[in-house]
Amino acid sequence: MRAHAHETDRAVAYLLLRLTIGASLFGHGLVRLPKLGAFHAQLMGEFKASMLPAFLVSPCGYALPFAELITGALLLAGALTRAAAVAAGVVMIVLVLGATSIEHFNVIGEQLLHALLLAAVIAFRNDNAYSVDGLLTRSAARRSSRR
């Protein structure tokens, strides 16, 4: 296989990975925002038996859909990809801690899979060619080569 075809395949594979995890996060946030109050109330109810204090759970309940929506949108666009993936990874850590605190062990596998995919988005970021970040990098390289 030619080197260029291999690079293109890696870039397409990365695009599919980034779009998939971005769509998942964006979708989670998108469906929760219109019913933010109900989502927050449900979350607070689930965490009543938790050892986590309500003053920590409540702001997370309001912030989670926004964090999912924003990090998902950034990943879909491939804009600020590393920062978005790191922020989404922190969200996954919070979700894992929350799920374990209320013994919802059945959802942790999904959260760990999201974390693994986000780690891959960071690890293979050199293949992020089809993105806003890639476009900005190529534009900066062109400007630099003209000097």
C-alpha positions as CSV (number, residue, x, y, z in Angstrom):
1,M,0.0,0.0,0.0
2,R,1.3,3.4,-0.9
3,A,2.1,5.8,2.0
4,H,-0.5,8.3,0.9
5,A,-3.3,5.8,0.9
6,H,-2.2,4.6,4.3
7,E,-2.3,8.1,5.7
8,T,-5.7,8.7,4.1
9,D,-7.1,5.5,5.6
10,R,-5.8,6.5,9.1
11,A,-7.4,10.0,8.7
12,V,-10.7,8.4,7.6
13,A,-10.6,5.9,10.5
14,Y,-9.9,8.8,12.9
15,L,-12.7,10.8,11.5
16,L,-15.1,8.0,12.1
17,L,-13.9,7.5,15.6
18,R,-14.1,11.2,16.4
19,L,-17.5,11.6,14.8
20,T,-18.9,8.6,16.6
21,I,-17.9,9.6,20.1
22,G,-18.8,13.2,19.4
23,A,-22.3,12.2,18.2
24,S,-22.8,10.1,21.3
25,L,-21.9,13.0,23.6
26,F,-23.8,15.6,21.6
27,G,-26.9,13.4,21.5
28,H,-26.8,12.8,25.2
29,G,-26.7,16.5,25.9
30,L,-29.2,17.4,23.2
31,V,-32.0,15.1,24.5
32,R,-31.4,16.2,28.1
33,L,-31.4,20.0,27.6
34,P,-35.1,20.5,26.8
35,K,-36.0,18.6,29.9
36,L,-33.2,19.9,32.1
37,G,-35.4,20.3,35.2
38,A,-36.8,16.8,34.9
39,F,-33.4,15.4,34.3
40,H,-32.0,17.2,37.4
41,A,-34.9,16.0,39.5
42,Q,-34.5,12.4,38.4
43,L,-30.8,12.5,39.1
44,M,-31.3,14.0,42.5
45,G,-33.8,11.3,43.3
46,E,-31.4,8.6,42.2
47,F,-28.6,10.0,44.4
48,K,-30.6,10.4,47.6
49,A,-29.2,7.1,48.9
50,S,-25.7,8.0,47.7
51,M,-22.9,9.0,50.0
52,L,-22.3,12.0,47.7
53,P,-23.7,15.2,49.2
54,A,-26.6,16.9,47.3
55,F,-24.5,20.1,47.1
56,L,-22.1,18.2,44.8
57,V,-24.7,16.2,42.9
58,S,-27.0,19.2,42.1
59,P,-24.6,21.3,40.1
60,C,-23.4,18.2,38.2
61,G,-27.0,17.5,37.3
62,Y,-27.4,20.9,35.7
63,A,-23.9,21.0,34.1
64,L,-23.8,17.5,32.7
65,P,-26.1,18.1,29.6
66,F,-24.2,21.3,28.7
67,A,-20.8,19.5,29.1
68,E,-22.0,16.6,26.9
69,L,-23.5,18.9,24.3
70,I,-20.4,21.3,24.1
71,T,-17.7,18.6,24.1
72,G,-19.8,16.6,21.6
73,A,-20.2,19.5,19.3
74,L,-16.5,20.3,19.4
75,L,-15.6,16.7,18.7
76,L,-18.0,16.6,15.8
77,A,-16.4,19.7,14.3
78,G,-12.9,18.6,15.2
79,A,-12.3,21.9,16.9
80,L,-10.2,22.1,20.0
81,T,-10.1,18.3,19.7
82,R,-7.6,17.6,22.5
83,A,-9.3,19.9,25.0
84,A,-12.7,18.6,24.2
85,A,-11.6,15.0,24.5
86,V,-9.9,15.7,27.9
87,A,-13.0,17.6,29.2
88,A,-15.2,14.7,28.0
89,G,-12.8,12.3,29.7
90,V,-13.2,14.2,33.0
91,V,-17.0,14.0,32.5
92,M,-16.6,10.2,32.2
93,I,-14.6,10.0,35.4
94,V,-17.4,11.9,37.2
95,L,-20.0,9.6,35.7
96,V,-18.1,6.5,36.8
97,L,-17.7,7.8,40.3
98,G,-21.4,8.8,40.4
99,A,-22.5,5.4,39.1
100,T,-20.4,3.5,41.6
101,S,-21.7,5.6,44.4
102,I,-25.3,4.5,43.7
103,E,-24.2,1.0,42.6
104,H,-25.4,1.4,39.0
105,F,-22.6,-0.9,37.9
106,N,-24.5,-1.8,34.7
107,V,-23.7,1.5,33.1
108,I,-20.0,1.7,34.0
109,G,-19.0,-0.4,31.0
110,E,-20.5,2.1,28.6
111,Q,-18.8,4.9,30.4
112,L,-15.4,3.1,30.3
113,L,-15.9,2.5,26.6
114,H,-16.5,6.2,26.1
115,A,-13.3,6.9,28.1
116,L,-11.4,4.5,26.0
117,L,-12.6,6.1,22.8
118,L,-11.8,9.5,24.1
119,A,-8.3,8.3,25.0
120,A,-7.9,7.1,21.4
121,V,-9.1,10.5,20.1
122,I,-6.2,12.1,22.1
123,A,-3.6,9.4,21.3
124,F,-4.1,9.4,17.5
125,R,-4.7,13.1,17.1
126,N,-2.0,13.3,14.5
127,D,-4.5,11.7,12.1
128,N,-7.1,14.5,12.7
129,A,-6.9,15.7,9.1
130,Y,-10.6,16.1,8.4
131,S,-11.4,18.7,11.0
132,V,-11.4,22.4,11.9
133,D,-8.1,21.7,13.8
134,G,-6.7,20.1,10.6
135,L,-7.8,23.0,8.5
136,L,-6.3,25.5,10.8
137,T,-3.0,23.6,11.0
138,R,-2.7,23.3,7.2
139,S,-3.5,27.0,6.8
140,A,-0.9,28.0,9.4
141,A,1.7,25.7,7.6
142,R,0.9,27.4,4.3
143,R,1.4,30.9,5.8
144,S,4.6,29.8,7.4
145,S,6.0,28.3,4.2
146,R,5.4,31.6,2.3
147,R,7.7,33.5,4.7
